[in-house]
Amino acid sequence: MMTVRPLSPALDRMFSLNRELDRALGDAVTRSASRVWHPATDVIEQANGYLIALELPGVQPDAVEVVFEQNTLTVRGTKAPTVQPAEDAELRIYTAERVSGAFERSFRLPEHVDGSAIQATFQNGVLSLSIPKKPASQPRRIEIKGTEPAING
């Protein structure tokens, strides 16, 4: 059974701010000559870490760069246009709805993640990033040892 619940309030605000900044900067860049797109993204918190999944259909894995610096995870890359005509070819496009061009998403992560253990996989057009929490930040159960003999009744 999967439970969908909001992240901690601070983390939720951080990701909301990231989305708004991406949207604002994307709108500003879109109005200029180049076109920027933002891959659909899921961010999930688990007991032992975080999972970030980005939809990158049509993007080659070698066209993607993932960088972790100062608790900010940045994913950037380029999606090539679907049709690239020869220079002297005549081309008539009736509909062009699929986006192409540069993309970049940044995620500010909490201090308690283990940046040296981040793993990335790319399968079926989805980039999955596994970001573990540091062991010290994970909850642990503490055993209670008795110092008095048990009372037998």
URRA-V800257 format. One record per residue. SS is DSSP state (H for helix, E for strand, - for the rest). Layout:
ss:SS
ss:SS
This chain:
ss:-
ss:-
ss:-
ss:-
ss:-
ss:-
ss:-
ss:-
ss:H
ss:H
ss:H
ss:H
ss:H
ss:H
ss:H
ss:H
ss:H
ss:H
ss:H
ss:H
ss:H
ss:H
ss:H
ss:H
ss:H
ss:H
ss:H
ss:H
ss:H
ss:H
ss:-
ss:-
ss:-
ss:-
ss:-
ss:E
ss:-
ss:-
ss:-
ss:-
ss:E
ss:E
ss:E
ss:E
ss:E
ss:E
ss:-
ss:-
ss:E
ss:E
ss:E
ss:E
ss:E
ss:E
ss:E
ss:-
ss:-
ss:-
ss:-
ss:-
ss:H
ss:H
ss:H
ss:E
ss:E
ss:E
ss:E
ss:E
ss:E
ss:-
ss:-
ss:E
ss:E
ss:E
ss:E
ss:E
ss:E
ss:E
ss:E
ss:-
ss:-
ss:-
ss:-
ss:-
ss:-
ss:-
ss:-
ss:-
ss:-
ss:-
ss:-
ss:-
ss:-
ss:-
ss:-
ss:-
ss:-
ss:-
ss:-
ss:-
ss:E
ss:E
ss:E
ss:E
ss:E
ss:E
ss:E
ss:E
ss:-
ss:-
ss:-
ss:-
ss:E
ss:-
ss:H
ss:H
ss:H
ss:-
ss:E
ss:E
ss:E
ss:E
ss:E
ss:-
ss:-
ss:E
ss:E
ss:E
ss:E
ss:E
ss:E
ss:E
ss:E
ss:-
ss:H
ss:H
ss:H
ss:-
ss:-
ss:-
ss:-
ss:-
ss:-
ss:-
ss:-
ss:-
ss:-
ss:-
ss:-
ss:-
ss:-
ss:-
ss:-
